[in-house]
Amino acid sequence: MPEIPTFARIPQETLDQLRDIGTATIAGALAKEGIRNPHMVGLLPFNPGKSLAGQAVTLQFMPKREDLHWGDEYAHAPERELHRKAIVAAAPGDVVVVDARGSMASGVFGEMMLTSYKAGGGEGLVIDGCIRDFPEVQQLDLGLWLRGVTPNFHTQTDIFPHAVNVPIACAGVFVVPGDVIVADDDGAVVVPAAMASDIADKASAKAEWEVFSRMKLEEGGALEKYYPLNDEARAEYEAWLKRLS
Protein backbone atom coordinates (compact mmCIF):
# COMPACT_ATOMS: atom_id res chain seq x y z
CA MET A 1 0.00 0.00 0.00
CA PRO A 2 1.26 3.55 -0.71
CA GLU A 3 2.25 5.81 2.17
CA ILE A 4 -0.57 7.92 3.62
CA PRO A 5 0.10 11.61 2.81
CA THR A 6 0.66 13.93 5.76
CA PHE A 7 -0.02 17.64 6.22
CA ALA A 8 1.44 20.67 7.99
CA ARG A 9 0.35 21.15 11.58
CA ILE A 10 -1.54 24.21 12.84
CA PRO A 11 -0.73 25.51 16.35
CA GLN A 12 -3.00 24.10 19.03
CA GLU A 13 -3.76 27.58 20.34
CA THR A 14 -5.30 28.48 16.96
CA LEU A 15 -7.44 25.34 17.03
CA ASP A 16 -8.56 26.10 20.59
CA GLN A 17 -9.43 29.67 19.60
CA LEU A 18 -11.56 28.46 16.67
CA ARG A 19 -13.39 25.92 18.83
CA ASP A 20 -14.21 28.53 21.45
CA ILE A 21 -15.52 30.99 18.83
CA GLY A 22 -17.98 28.48 17.35
CA THR A 23 -19.30 27.70 13.90
CA ALA A 24 -21.82 30.53 13.49
CA THR A 25 -19.28 33.31 13.96
CA ILE A 26 -16.64 31.44 11.93
CA ALA A 27 -19.04 30.90 9.01
CA GLY A 28 -19.75 34.63 8.96
CA ALA A 29 -16.05 35.50 9.06
CA LEU A 30 -15.35 33.08 6.21
CA ALA A 31 -18.15 34.62 4.14
CA LYS A 32 -16.52 38.03 4.46
CA GLU A 33 -13.29 36.49 3.13
CA GLY A 34 -15.02 35.00 0.10
CA ILE A 35 -15.71 31.45 1.34
CA ARG A 36 -19.39 31.45 0.50
CA ASN A 37 -20.59 28.24 2.14
CA PRO A 38 -18.23 26.33 4.45
CA HIS A 39 -21.13 24.46 6.12
CA MET A 40 -21.45 20.73 5.42
CA VAL A 41 -25.21 20.81 5.01
CA GLY A 42 -27.28 17.87 6.19
CA LEU A 43 -24.82 16.47 8.71
CA LEU A 44 -26.48 16.54 12.12
CA PRO A 45 -24.92 16.41 15.60
CA PHE A 46 -25.63 12.91 16.91
CA ASN A 47 -24.03 13.69 20.27
CA PRO A 48 -25.46 17.15 21.10
CA GLY A 49 -23.40 19.40 23.31
CA LYS A 50 -20.05 18.40 21.84
CA SER A 51 -17.78 20.90 20.11
CA LEU A 52 -14.39 20.52 18.49
CA ALA A 53 -11.80 22.04 16.20
CA GLY A 54 -9.21 19.78 14.63
CA GLN A 55 -7.42 19.10 11.39
CA ALA A 56 -9.03 16.85 8.81
CA VAL A 57 -7.88 13.34 8.05
CA THR A 58 -9.92 12.51 4.97
CA LEU A 59 -11.39 9.22 3.78
CA GLN A 60 -12.88 8.92 0.30
CA PHE A 61 -15.45 6.30 -0.68
CA MET A 62 -16.28 5.52 -4.28
CA PRO A 63 -19.03 3.54 -6.02
CA LYS A 64 -18.24 -0.15 -5.74
CA ARG A 65 -16.62 -1.86 -8.71
CA GLU A 66 -16.36 -5.57 -8.12
CA ASP A 67 -12.91 -6.05 -9.64
CA LEU A 68 -11.55 -3.56 -7.10
CA HIS A 69 -13.50 -4.57 -4.00
CA TRP A 70 -15.70 -7.61 -3.53
CA GLY A 71 -17.65 -6.30 -0.57
CA ASP A 72 -16.83 -8.80 2.19
CA GLU A 73 -15.94 -6.80 5.31
CA TYR A 74 -12.81 -8.93 5.81
CA ALA A 75 -12.06 -9.81 2.17
CA HIS A 76 -8.63 -8.19 2.37
CA ALA A 77 -5.96 -8.34 5.04
CA PRO A 78 -6.71 -5.74 7.74
CA GLU A 79 -3.72 -3.62 6.77
CA ARG A 80 -5.27 -3.11 3.31
CA GLU A 81 -8.62 -1.82 4.59
CA LEU A 82 -8.45 1.92 3.99
CA HIS A 83 -11.07 2.85 6.59
CA ARG A 84 -8.62 1.38 9.13
CA LYS A 85 -5.83 3.47 7.61
CA ALA A 86 -7.81 6.64 8.28
CA ILE A 87 -8.21 5.73 11.95
CA VAL A 88 -4.49 4.93 12.27
CA ALA A 89 -3.45 8.12 10.46
CA ALA A 90 -5.39 10.36 12.87
CA ALA A 91 -3.20 12.04 15.47
CA PRO A 92 -4.71 13.08 18.82
CA GLY A 93 -7.24 15.84 18.17
CA ASP A 94 -7.58 15.16 14.44
CA VAL A 95 -11.06 14.90 12.94
CA VAL A 96 -11.77 12.04 10.53
CA VAL A 97 -13.82 13.48 7.65
CA VAL A 98 -15.49 11.01 5.30
CA ASP A 99 -17.00 11.36 1.85
CA ALA A 100 -19.32 8.35 2.01
CA ARG A 101 -21.32 9.73 -0.93
CA GLY A 102 -24.29 10.47 1.30
CA SER A 103 -25.04 6.76 1.61
CA MET A 104 -27.71 5.93 4.16
CA ALA A 105 -27.04 2.19 3.80
CA SER A 106 -23.34 1.67 4.63
CA GLY A 107 -21.91 2.12 8.12
CA VAL A 108 -18.47 3.67 7.62
CA PHE A 109 -17.25 2.81 11.13
CA GLY A 110 -18.54 0.72 13.99
CA GLU A 111 -17.80 0.22 17.66
CA MET A 112 -14.38 -1.46 17.31
CA MET A 113 -12.89 1.08 14.90
CA LEU A 114 -14.16 4.01 16.93
CA THR A 115 -12.99 2.51 20.22
CA SER A 116 -9.49 2.47 18.72
CA TYR A 117 -9.90 6.03 17.42
CA LYS A 118 -11.02 7.26 20.84
CA ALA A 119 -8.12 5.50 22.58
CA GLY A 120 -5.71 7.25 20.19
CA GLY A 121 -6.97 10.70 21.18
CA GLY A 122 -9.72 11.10 18.60
CA GLU A 123 -12.44 13.59 19.49
CA GLY A 124 -14.95 13.44 16.66
CA LEU A 125 -15.94 12.48 13.14
CA VAL A 126 -17.74 14.20 10.29
CA ILE A 127 -19.29 11.71 7.86
CA ASP A 128 -21.37 12.31 4.77
CA GLY A 129 -23.05 9.00 5.50
CA CYS A 130 -23.63 6.69 8.46
CA ILE A 131 -22.01 4.69 11.23
CA ARG A 132 -23.15 1.42 12.80
CA ASP A 133 -23.26 0.12 16.41
CA PHE A 134 -24.70 3.44 17.48
CA PRO A 135 -25.76 2.42 21.04
CA GLU A 136 -22.20 1.30 21.80
CA VAL A 137 -20.56 4.22 20.00
CA GLN A 138 -22.64 6.65 22.06
CA GLN A 139 -20.83 5.41 25.15
CA LEU A 140 -17.50 6.56 23.68
CA ASP A 141 -18.61 10.22 24.00
CA LEU A 142 -17.20 11.25 20.61
CA GLY A 143 -18.46 14.20 18.63
CA LEU A 144 -20.51 12.78 15.75
CA TRP A 145 -21.78 14.77 12.76
CA LEU A 146 -23.55 12.31 10.47
CA ARG A 147 -26.42 11.74 8.06
CA GLY A 148 -27.67 8.78 10.07
CA VAL A 149 -27.03 5.30 11.42
CA THR A 150 -27.42 1.82 9.94
CA PRO A 151 -26.82 -1.83 10.94
CA ASN A 152 -24.83 -2.48 7.73
CA PHE A 153 -21.04 -2.62 7.57
CA HIS A 154 -19.02 -0.24 5.43
CA THR A 155 -18.84 -2.22 2.15
CA GLN A 156 -22.08 -4.16 2.52
CA THR A 157 -23.93 -2.15 -0.10
CA ASP A 158 -22.66 -0.08 -3.03
CA ILE A 159 -19.60 1.90 -1.86
CA PHE A 160 -16.05 1.09 -0.77
CA PRO A 161 -13.12 3.05 0.73
CA HIS A 162 -10.81 4.24 -2.02
CA ALA A 163 -8.27 6.72 -0.63
CA VAL A 164 -7.00 8.33 2.58
CA ASN A 165 -5.79 11.92 2.95
CA VAL A 166 -6.81 13.09 -0.50
CA PRO A 167 -9.06 16.07 -1.28
CA ILE A 168 -12.71 15.10 -0.92
CA ALA A 169 -16.19 16.55 -1.22
CA CYS A 170 -18.01 16.09 2.09
CA ALA A 171 -21.67 17.08 1.97
CA GLY A 172 -20.93 19.33 -0.97
CA VAL A 173 -17.93 21.10 0.61
CA PHE A 174 -14.36 20.75 -0.67
CA VAL A 175 -12.08 19.45 2.11
CA VAL A 176 -8.30 19.23 1.82
CA PRO A 177 -6.34 17.09 4.31
CA GLY A 178 -5.17 19.36 7.11
CA ASP A 179 -8.05 21.83 6.78
CA VAL A 180 -9.61 22.75 10.11
CA ILE A 181 -12.99 21.29 10.95
CA VAL A 182 -14.97 23.25 13.52
CA ALA A 183 -18.17 21.58 14.69
CA ASP A 184 -20.81 22.16 17.32
CA ASP A 185 -24.60 21.97 17.64
CA ASP A 186 -24.99 24.31 14.64
CA GLY A 187 -23.18 21.79 12.42
CA ALA A 188 -19.70 21.40 10.94
CA VAL A 189 -17.74 23.95 8.90
CA VAL A 190 -14.44 23.81 7.01
CA VAL A 191 -11.76 26.44 7.54
CA PRO A 192 -9.02 26.28 4.86
CA ALA A 193 -5.74 25.56 6.61
CA ALA A 194 -3.99 28.61 5.13
CA MET A 195 -6.75 30.87 6.49
CA ALA A 196 -7.02 29.36 9.97
CA SER A 197 -4.95 31.92 11.89
CA ASP A 198 -6.48 34.94 10.12
CA ILE A 199 -10.03 33.65 10.56
CA ALA A 200 -9.35 32.91 14.23
CA ASP A 201 -8.25 36.52 14.78
CA LYS A 202 -11.08 38.13 12.80
CA ALA A 203 -13.81 35.89 14.21
CA SER A 204 -12.46 36.39 17.71
CA ALA A 205 -12.77 40.16 17.37
CA LYS A 206 -16.44 39.80 16.38
CA ALA A 207 -17.08 37.37 19.23
CA GLU A 208 -15.61 39.91 21.67
CA TRP A 209 -17.82 42.83 20.63
CA GLU A 210 -20.83 40.54 20.56
CA VAL A 211 -20.37 40.01 24.31
CA PHE A 212 -20.88 43.76 24.75
CA SER A 213 -23.79 43.80 22.28
CA ARG A 214 -25.55 40.96 24.06
CA MET A 215 -25.19 42.72 27.40
CA LYS A 216 -26.69 45.94 25.99
CA LEU A 217 -29.56 44.11 24.28
CA GLU A 218 -30.37 42.28 27.52
CA GLU A 219 -30.59 45.70 29.18
CA GLY A 220 -33.12 46.78 26.54
CA GLY A 221 -30.75 48.63 24.24
CA ALA A 222 -31.85 49.37 20.68
CA LEU A 223 -31.14 46.57 18.22
CA GLU A 224 -30.30 49.04 15.44
CA LYS A 225 -27.66 50.61 17.69
CA TYR A 226 -26.03 47.58 19.24
CA TYR A 227 -26.19 44.88 16.56
CA PRO A 228 -24.11 45.56 14.67
CA LEU A 229 -22.46 48.34 16.64
CA ASN A 230 -23.03 51.76 15.12
CA ASP A 231 -20.44 54.51 15.62
CA GLU A 232 -21.92 55.63 18.94
CA ALA A 233 -22.12 52.08 20.25
CA ARG A 234 -18.59 51.36 19.03
CA ALA A 235 -17.31 54.25 21.14
CA GLU A 236 -19.20 52.83 24.14
CA TYR A 237 -17.66 49.42 23.45
CA GLU A 238 -14.11 50.85 23.33
CA ALA A 239 -14.70 52.65 26.64
CA TRP A 240 -16.08 49.42 28.14
CA LEU A 241 -12.98 47.53 27.06
CA LYS A 242 -10.73 50.12 28.69
CA ARG A 243 -12.61 49.81 31.98
CA LEU A 244 -12.09 46.05 31.89
CA SER A 245 -8.35 46.26 31.22
C-alpha positions as CSV (number, residue, x, y, z in Angstrom):
1,M,0.0,0.0,0.0
2,P,1.3,3.6,-0.7
3,E,2.3,5.8,2.2
4,I,-0.6,7.9,3.6
5,P,0.1,11.6,2.8
6,T,0.7,13.9,5.8
7,F,0.0,17.6,6.2
8,A,1.4,20.7,8.0
9,R,0.3,21.2,11.6
10,I,-1.5,24.2,12.8
11,P,-0.7,25.5,16.4
12,Q,-3.0,24.1,19.0
13,E,-3.8,27.6,20.3
14,T,-5.3,28.5,17.0
15,L,-7.4,25.3,17.0
16,D,-8.6,26.1,20.6
17,Q,-9.4,29.7,19.6
18,L,-11.6,28.5,16.7
19,R,-13.4,25.9,18.8
20,D,-14.2,28.5,21.4
21,I,-15.5,31.0,18.8
22,G,-18.0,28.5,17.3
23,T,-19.3,27.7,13.9
24,A,-21.8,30.5,13.5
25,T,-19.3,33.3,14.0
26,I,-16.6,31.4,11.9
27,A,-19.0,30.9,9.0
28,G,-19.7,34.6,9.0
29,A,-16.1,35.5,9.1
30,L,-15.4,33.1,6.2
31,A,-18.2,34.6,4.1
32,K,-16.5,38.0,4.5
33,E,-13.3,36.5,3.1
34,G,-15.0,35.0,0.1
35,I,-15.7,31.4,1.3
36,R,-19.4,31.5,0.5
37,N,-20.6,28.2,2.1
38,P,-18.2,26.3,4.5
39,H,-21.1,24.5,6.1
40,M,-21.4,20.7,5.4
41,V,-25.2,20.8,5.0
42,G,-27.3,17.9,6.2
43,L,-24.8,16.5,8.7
44,L,-26.5,16.5,12.1
45,P,-24.9,16.4,15.6
46,F,-25.6,12.9,16.9
47,N,-24.0,13.7,20.3
48,P,-25.5,17.1,21.1
49,G,-23.4,19.4,23.3
50,K,-20.0,18.4,21.8
51,S,-17.8,20.9,20.1
52,L,-14.4,20.5,18.5
53,A,-11.8,22.0,16.2
54,G,-9.2,19.8,14.6
55,Q,-7.4,19.1,11.4
56,A,-9.0,16.9,8.8
57,V,-7.9,13.3,8.1
58,T,-9.9,12.5,5.0
59,L,-11.4,9.2,3.8
60,Q,-12.9,8.9,0.3
61,F,-15.5,6.3,-0.7
62,M,-16.3,5.5,-4.3
63,P,-19.0,3.5,-6.0
64,K,-18.2,-0.1,-5.7
65,R,-16.6,-1.9,-8.7
66,E,-16.4,-5.6,-8.1
67,D,-12.9,-6.1,-9.6
68,L,-11.6,-3.6,-7.1
69,H,-13.5,-4.6,-4.0
70,W,-15.7,-7.6,-3.5
71,G,-17.6,-6.3,-0.6
72,D,-16.8,-8.8,2.2
73,E,-15.9,-6.8,5.3
74,Y,-12.8,-8.9,5.8
75,A,-12.1,-9.8,2.2
76,H,-8.6,-8.2,2.4
77,A,-6.0,-8.3,5.0
78,P,-6.7,-5.7,7.7
79,E,-3.7,-3.6,6.8
80,R,-5.3,-3.1,3.3
81,E,-8.6,-1.8,4.6
82,L,-8.5,1.9,4.0
83,H,-11.1,2.8,6.6
84,R,-8.6,1.4,9.1
85,K,-5.8,3.5,7.6
86,A,-7.8,6.6,8.3
87,I,-8.2,5.7,12.0
88,V,-4.5,4.9,12.3
89,A,-3.5,8.1,10.5
90,A,-5.4,10.4,12.9
91,A,-3.2,12.0,15.5
92,P,-4.7,13.1,18.8
93,G,-7.2,15.8,18.2
94,D,-7.6,15.2,14.4
95,V,-11.1,14.9,12.9
96,V,-11.8,12.0,10.5
97,V,-13.8,13.5,7.7
98,V,-15.5,11.0,5.3
99,D,-17.0,11.4,1.9
100,A,-19.3,8.3,2.0
101,R,-21.3,9.7,-0.9
102,G,-24.3,10.5,1.3
103,S,-25.0,6.8,1.6
104,M,-27.7,5.9,4.2
105,A,-27.0,2.2,3.8
106,S,-23.3,1.7,4.6
107,G,-21.9,2.1,8.1
108,V,-18.5,3.7,7.6
109,F,-17.2,2.8,11.1
110,G,-18.5,0.7,14.0
111,E,-17.8,0.2,17.7
112,M,-14.4,-1.5,17.3
113,M,-12.9,1.1,14.9
114,L,-14.2,4.0,16.9
115,T,-13.0,2.5,20.2
116,S,-9.5,2.5,18.7
117,Y,-9.9,6.0,17.4
118,K,-11.0,7.3,20.8
119,A,-8.1,5.5,22.6
120,G,-5.7,7.2,20.2
121,G,-7.0,10.7,21.2
122,G,-9.7,11.1,18.6
123,E,-12.4,13.6,19.5
124,G,-14.9,13.4,16.7
125,L,-15.9,12.5,13.1
126,V,-17.7,14.2,10.3
127,I,-19.3,11.7,7.9
128,D,-21.4,12.3,4.8
129,G,-23.1,9.0,5.5
130,C,-23.6,6.7,8.5
131,I,-22.0,4.7,11.2
132,R,-23.1,1.4,12.8
133,D,-23.3,0.1,16.4
134,F,-24.7,3.4,17.5
135,P,-25.8,2.4,21.0
136,E,-22.2,1.3,21.8
137,V,-20.6,4.2,20.0
138,Q,-22.6,6.7,22.1
139,Q,-20.8,5.4,25.1
140,L,-17.5,6.6,23.7
141,D,-18.6,10.2,24.0
142,L,-17.2,11.3,20.6
143,G,-18.5,14.2,18.6
144,L,-20.5,12.8,15.7
145,W,-21.8,14.8,12.8
146,L,-23.6,12.3,10.5
147,R,-26.4,11.7,8.1
148,G,-27.7,8.8,10.1
149,V,-27.0,5.3,11.4
150,T,-27.4,1.8,9.9
151,P,-26.8,-1.8,10.9
152,N,-24.8,-2.5,7.7
153,F,-21.0,-2.6,7.6
154,H,-19.0,-0.2,5.4
155,T,-18.8,-2.2,2.2
156,Q,-22.1,-4.2,2.5
157,T,-23.9,-2.2,-0.1
158,D,-22.7,-0.1,-3.0
159,I,-19.6,1.9,-1.9
160,F,-16.1,1.1,-0.8
161,P,-13.1,3.1,0.7
162,H,-10.8,4.2,-2.0
163,A,-8.3,6.7,-0.6
164,V,-7.0,8.3,2.6
165,N,-5.8,11.9,3.0
166,V,-6.8,13.1,-0.5
167,P,-9.1,16.1,-1.3
168,I,-12.7,15.1,-0.9
169,A,-16.2,16.6,-1.2
170,C,-18.0,16.1,2.1
171,A,-21.7,17.1,2.0
172,G,-20.9,19.3,-1.0
173,V,-17.9,21.1,0.6
174,F,-14.4,20.8,-0.7
175,V,-12.1,19.4,2.1
176,V,-8.3,19.2,1.8
177,P,-6.3,17.1,4.3
178,G,-5.2,19.4,7.1
179,D,-8.0,21.8,6.8
180,V,-9.6,22.8,10.1
181,I,-13.0,21.3,10.9
182,V,-15.0,23.2,13.5
183,A,-18.2,21.6,14.7
184,D,-20.8,22.2,17.3
185,D,-24.6,22.0,17.6
186,D,-25.0,24.3,14.6
187,G,-23.2,21.8,12.4
188,A,-19.7,21.4,10.9
189,V,-17.7,24.0,8.9
190,V,-14.4,23.8,7.0
191,V,-11.8,26.4,7.5
192,P,-9.0,26.3,4.9
193,A,-5.7,25.6,6.6
194,A,-4.0,28.6,5.1
195,M,-6.7,30.9,6.5
196,A,-7.0,29.4,10.0
197,S,-5.0,31.9,11.9
198,D,-6.5,34.9,10.1
199,I,-10.0,33.7,10.6
200,A,-9.4,32.9,14.2
201,D,-8.3,36.5,14.8
202,K,-11.1,38.1,12.8
203,A,-13.8,35.9,14.2
204,S,-12.5,36.4,17.7
205,A,-12.8,40.2,17.4
206,K,-16.4,39.8,16.4
207,A,-17.1,37.4,19.2
208,E,-15.6,39.9,21.7
209,W,-17.8,42.8,20.6
210,E,-20.8,40.5,20.6
211,V,-20.4,40.0,24.3
212,F,-20.9,43.8,24.8
213,S,-23.8,43.8,22.3
214,R,-25.5,41.0,24.1
215,M,-25.2,42.7,27.4
216,K,-26.7,45.9,26.0
217,L,-29.6,44.1,24.3
218,E,-30.4,42.3,27.5
219,E,-30.6,45.7,29.2
220,G,-33.1,46.8,26.5
221,G,-30.7,48.6,24.2
222,A,-31.8,49.4,20.7
223,L,-31.1,46.6,18.2
224,E,-30.3,49.0,15.4
225,K,-27.7,50.6,17.7
226,Y,-26.0,47.6,19.2
227,Y,-26.2,44.9,16.6
228,P,-24.1,45.6,14.7
229,L,-22.5,48.3,16.6
230,N,-23.0,51.8,15.1
231,D,-20.4,54.5,15.6
232,E,-21.9,55.6,18.9
233,A,-22.1,52.1,20.3
234,R,-18.6,51.4,19.0
235,A,-17.3,54.2,21.1
236,E,-19.2,52.8,24.1
237,Y,-17.7,49.4,23.5
238,E,-14.1,50.8,23.3
239,A,-14.7,52.7,26.6
240,W,-16.1,49.4,28.1
241,L,-13.0,47.5,27.1
242,K,-10.7,50.1,28.7
243,R,-12.6,49.8,32.0
244,L,-12.1,46.1,31.9
245,S,-8.4,46.3,31.2
